[in-house]
C-alpha cells in the first residue's frame, strides 16, 4: 500500500516539475536544486527567444491559420514550447507581425521555434530527473 502512494507522489511531483519547466525555462531544474543546469538551459532558451524577436522573428499560432493553413499549427506548437514567454508575447501583441522585409526575419522565426523545442527537451529532462530515471 505504501509503495503505491510513494509512486503516486513521485509521479505528481514529476508532473509538477515538468509543468514548471515548461512555463519557466530552467524552472524545473531550479526547483530540484540543479542550478547550473537550470541556468544553462533557461539562459539558452531565453537568449534564443530574445534574439529571435530582435531579428524580426514571427510567433506562429492559431491566428496564422488563414495565411499559412495547417502548417501554422506545426510552427505554433514549436513556439508554444517557450511557455510563459510565448503566452506573454501573445497577450502583449509582441512578435505577431510578419516582418518578411527584414533580411534576418527567417532566422528570427527559426530561433523562436528552436527555443521552444529546446525548452521541450529541458522539460523532459527535468521530468526524468524528478522521476529518478536520470541523475
C-alpha positions as CSV (number, residue, x, y, z in Angstrom):
1,X,0.0,0.0,0.0
2,X,2.8,2.4,0.9
3,X,4.6,1.7,-2.4
4,X,1.6,2.7,-4.5
5,X,1.3,6.0,-2.5
6,X,5.0,6.6,-2.9
7,X,4.8,6.0,-6.7
8,X,1.8,8.3,-6.9
9,X,3.6,11.1,-5.0
10,X,6.6,10.7,-7.2
11,X,4.5,10.9,-10.4
12,X,2.7,14.0,-9.1
13,X,6.0,15.7,-8.2
14,X,7.4,14.8,-11.6
15,X,4.4,16.2,-13.5
16,X,4.6,19.4,-11.4
17,X,8.2,19.8,-12.2
18,X,7.6,19.2,-15.9
19,X,4.8,21.8,-15.9
20,X,7.0,24.3,-14.1
21,X,9.9,23.6,-16.6
22,X,7.5,24.3,-19.5
23,X,6.2,27.5,-18.0
24,X,9.6,29.0,-17.0
25,X,12.6,27.9,-19.0
26,X,15.1,26.3,-16.5
27,X,12.5,26.5,-13.7
28,X,12.1,22.7,-13.3
29,X,15.8,22.3,-12.7
30,X,16.0,25.2,-10.3
31,X,13.1,23.7,-8.3
32,X,15.1,20.5,-7.9
33,X,18.3,22.3,-6.9
34,X,20.1,21.8,-10.2
35,X,21.0,25.5,-10.5
36,X,23.8,25.2,-13.1
37,X,21.8,23.1,-15.4
38,X,18.7,25.3,-15.0
39,X,20.8,28.4,-15.6
40,X,22.4,27.0,-18.8
41,X,19.1,25.6,-20.3
42,X,17.0,28.5,-19.2
43,X,19.6,31.0,-20.3
44,X,19.9,29.4,-23.7
45,X,16.1,29.3,-24.3
46,X,15.7,32.9,-23.2
47,X,18.6,34.1,-25.3
48,X,17.4,32.3,-28.4
49,X,13.9,33.7,-27.8
50,X,15.2,37.3,-27.4
51,X,17.5,37.0,-30.4
52,X,14.6,35.6,-32.5
53,X,12.4,38.6,-31.6
54,X,15.3,41.0,-32.1
55,X,15.9,39.7,-35.6
56,X,12.3,40.2,-36.5
57,X,11.0,36.7,-35.8
58,X,7.4,35.9,-36.0
59,X,5.4,33.9,-33.5
60,X,3.0,31.5,-35.0
61,X,-0.2,30.1,-33.7
62,X,-4.0,29.9,-34.3
63,X,-4.0,33.5,-35.5
64,X,-1.9,32.5,-38.6
65,X,-4.2,29.8,-40.0
66,X,-5.7,32.0,-42.7
67,X,-2.3,32.8,-44.2
68,X,-0.4,29.5,-43.7
69,X,-3.0,26.8,-43.3
70,X,-2.3,23.8,-41.1
71,X,1.5,24.5,-41.2
72,X,0.8,27.3,-38.7
73,X,-0.2,24.7,-36.2
74,X,3.2,22.9,-36.5
75,X,5.1,26.2,-36.2
76,X,2.8,27.3,-33.4
77,X,3.4,24.0,-31.5
78,X,7.2,24.8,-31.7
79,X,6.6,28.3,-30.4
80,X,4.3,27.1,-27.6
81,X,7.3,25.3,-26.1
82,X,8.6,28.7,-24.9
83,X,5.9,28.6,-22.2
84,X,5.0,31.8,-20.5
85,X,7.3,33.8,-22.8
86,X,5.1,32.8,-25.7
87,X,1.9,33.5,-23.8
88,X,3.1,36.9,-22.7
89,X,4.1,37.8,-26.2
90,X,0.6,36.8,-27.5
91,X,-1.1,38.8,-24.8
92,X,1.1,41.9,-25.3
93,X,1.0,41.6,-29.1
94,X,4.7,41.3,-29.5
95,X,6.2,39.4,-32.4
96,X,2.9,38.7,-34.1
97,X,3.6,40.7,-37.2
98,X,5.4,39.0,-40.1
99,X,8.5,41.2,-40.9
100,X,9.4,39.5,-44.1
101,X,11.0,42.7,-45.4
102,X,13.9,42.2,-42.9
103,X,16.8,40.0,-44.1
104,X,17.0,38.3,-40.7
105,X,13.3,37.6,-40.3
106,X,13.5,33.9,-41.3
107,X,16.5,33.4,-38.9
108,X,14.4,35.0,-36.2
109,X,11.5,32.7,-37.0
110,X,13.7,29.6,-36.7
111,X,15.4,30.9,-33.5
112,X,11.9,31.3,-31.9
113,X,10.9,27.8,-32.9
114,X,14.2,26.1,-31.8
115,X,14.0,27.9,-28.5
116,X,10.6,26.3,-27.9
117,X,11.9,22.8,-29.0
118,X,14.9,23.2,-26.7
119,X,12.6,24.1,-23.8
120,X,10.5,20.9,-24.5
121,X,13.8,18.9,-24.2
122,X,14.6,20.7,-21.0
123,X,11.1,20.0,-19.7
124,X,11.6,16.3,-20.4
125,X,15.0,16.3,-18.8
126,X,13.6,17.9,-15.6
127,X,10.7,15.3,-15.6
128,X,13.2,12.4,-15.9
129,X,15.3,13.8,-13.1
130,X,12.2,14.1,-10.9
131,X,11.2,10.5,-11.7
132,X,14.6,9.3,-10.7
133,X,15.4,7.9,-14.2
134,X,18.3,10.3,-14.6
135,X,20.9,11.8,-12.3
